[in-house]
Amino acid sequence: MLPGRSVGALARLLGRAGPHSRGLATGGEGALQEACLENRGVIRLAGAGLVHFLQGLVTNDVSGLEAPGAPPQYAAILNAQGRYLHDLFLHRTQDADPVVLVDTDAAGKQDLLRLLKRYRLRQKLEIDDASAEYKVSARFAGTPAALAAQAPPGWAPDPRLWQLGLRAVLPAEASSSAGSSGGSGGEPSSGGGSSEQVSSSSSSSGVSSSGWQEHRRWRMLFGVAEGDSEIPSGEVIPLEFNIDGLHGISFTKGCYVGQELMARTHFKGVVRKRLMPCIAVPAGAGSALMHQLEAAGAAAPAAALAAADADDGGSTAAAAVLAGTAVYAEQPGGGRKQVGVVRVAEGSLGLVVLRLAAVEAARATAQPLTLGEGPAVVELCPWRPDWWPDSWGREEAAASAADSN
């Protein structure tokens, strides 16, 4: 359960701030959460040709990182076949000479280090593991106003979605103090000082401490996967995990590794599978919850959290989800067809890669999807995150309608 954040407060948050809000202003209600993301590692990159090196390697246009203290950027690295290898946050320090701190999944950090060194070739770049010196922290579960009011220098909005709060790379001492005091006012290294600066930390009122698992659960409510632990490396295209909608891909920049498949898929205009948030419920409860989630609109995460928290209290409102479980849709002529797979699971909440046509059909017929290969005892209720473009999952229908005209 998310500490310090009731379902009602979450509903008010989602009702007050629109899905496309990117600005931050003072005010807000309820305690923010701050978590040291212990599942993340930090790699330091330095050298005069650093931005040029990254520009030819990552999916996003990172030319803005030339400027000291530039806002962090989200991007991915692909293989030559256009399959996802790693995602990463690029934090530019205030150093005059280019220094970027790479916030990445700790589980894939060594693989990423080897990849970066392999692509470095003869370029004069320093690439080293800085995880002992820096830690990644996040502030979340607040309105844009509340987040701005609790944003010390160097903290920046998560470049993916405003709902994900603030993110920073902090000196390890400041992160440790934040974990024990419930908030750090220390100066982060990313965007707030040089890579060598370490400031003393002080507690911030209105910010309470939580763990990285709570931050992950918050992300899941908005349908966002993160890192190699959640996005299978070497297996999937990043569009299926919505990295295009999370401001992680530029379709106008120059060449980079794996660009051909990205460009072809994007300009073709159809992505048939995407990652969606979902909640599992016992058989017979899915239809009603599907209608509730659809009617909730932007507040769908609050409705799902209410059902999940009811399960924490021992009710039968929700059921367990297991990563790797196949998802099936009932067929009109009888039988079931696999339409997806659970990628991330925590309790009754999950992130599932689903065929969007199957989701639309399930919604139209009020027939929930089901989990597992045995008798259907668990139903799965996905919902469209409010930040999704309306066109996602409806491209083929729109093309057919245009052709008929």
Secondary structure, DSSP 4 states (H G I P E B T S, - for coil): --TT--HHHHHHHHHHS-TT-----S---S-EEEEE-TTEEEEEEESTTHHHHHHTTBSS--GGGGSTTPPPEEEEEE-TTS-EEEEEEEEE-S-SS-EEEEEEEGGGHHHHHHHHHHHHTT---EEEE-TTTEEEEEEESS-HHHHHHT--TT-EE-SS-GGG-EEEEEEHHHHHHHHHHT---S--STTTS-TT--------TTEEEE-HHHHHHHHHHTT---STTTS-TTTS-GGGGTTTTTT---SSS---TTHHHHHHHHHHT---EEEEEEEEEETTSHHHHHHHHHHHGGGHHHHHHHHHHHHHTT-SS-----TT-EEEEE-TTSSEEEEEEEEEEETTEEEEEEEHHHHHHHHHHT--EEESSSS--EEEEE---TTS-TTTT-HHHHHHHHHH-
